[in-house]
Amino acid sequence: MRLSYTSISTYETCPLKWRFQYEERLPTAPSPALSFGDSLHRALYRFHNRPVPVAPPLGDLLEMLDEEWVSGGYRDEGEELSYLEHGRQVLTTYHRDNAPAFRVPAALEHRFTIQVDGVELTGVLDRMDRIPGGGYEILDYKTNRRLPPQSAIDRDLQLTLYYLAAGEVWGIEPERLTMYYLLPAQRMTTVRTPGDADAVRRRVATVAERIAAGKFEPRPNPLCDWCEFQAHCPLYRHKVDRDQGDSAPGMSEIVDEFVDLKRRGREVYRRIDELSSLINAFCDEHGYLRLYASDGSAIERRAQHVTAPDEAEVRRILEPLGLLDRVLAVDPKRLSDLIESRQLRPDVEDALLASREEVRTQYGLFLKDPQRARR
Ligand code: SF4
């Protein structure tokens, strides 16, 4: 099996998307973001691809951008021109920051293929520099507008894969790994250890095992709104079908009625909460335990005591007696919430699912208002 950082990351984000993209190879349209990123990468490749440690002048770099510009994916000429102008500004800043200390890179756009537990792992390393005084720094250019938190860089999969590849291809352990965010002109640097490389080997193997086992469940995630495969995904297919001419109008009526009832139900519960506050305040003031309605029915007020043990105190008392295990339990609801949170890696999710004695699937129907959530 052949994988890359992008395909692993796609799989971990959504296995179904991986299947659409890498197995079924459904066509995707070019996008401004992809074309723009590609253009900057190409221009920077030419900028750094020199045998002498002297940077080309700014004019040459901007000319490289013009020559390497990838046109696909823009809405119209106006949008493309504004991206091109932005690209020129980005590279002007890049030149200002990098030309004075220009060095001949140790590696540039280096394509690699390494074996990781039976998986062919491929990738392209943007650049590797020698650090003055010794050691190597791997750099990857990013065209995101916003910087991620440092913690994301410290556990970034792509950088760990490059660290692993540098060891396999050149037998070196890079001292520094850097994401170079071109738009805000900021570097974010981190380090990796051989332990990180081992962990990522296991991660690659897990993804490969899941793919081999045909596990391609959809994983709703914050990027779904921009997914190119919505027309094929069970999350969005009905919307696409309806937009193209409703083939099941009877069911659409049922759905509309369900949505209407759910909305009214929310309104009813909201109003019940409001009235409960008024009723409780009135009963407190007058000492009533029941309030009677016009038809003779009554609202009865009953105290409900909610108690919560002081966990630290319980632990203090029971732990020395060896009895703490008797009151500790895995909360099935919390466990389900954790699994559904989609924050776990697929292998961890699988292990937790398998750890449950009985896996019963129930479907709740939740209303997602367009203005509250577009997924
Ligand atoms: S829309 Fe979301 S769940 Fe569906 S395939 Fe795309 S990423 Fe996966």
Residues whose N, C-alpha, C, O or C-beta is under 5 A from the ligand:
A	BS01	SF4	C14 L16 K17 P218 R219 P220 N221 C224 C227 F229 Q230 C233 L235
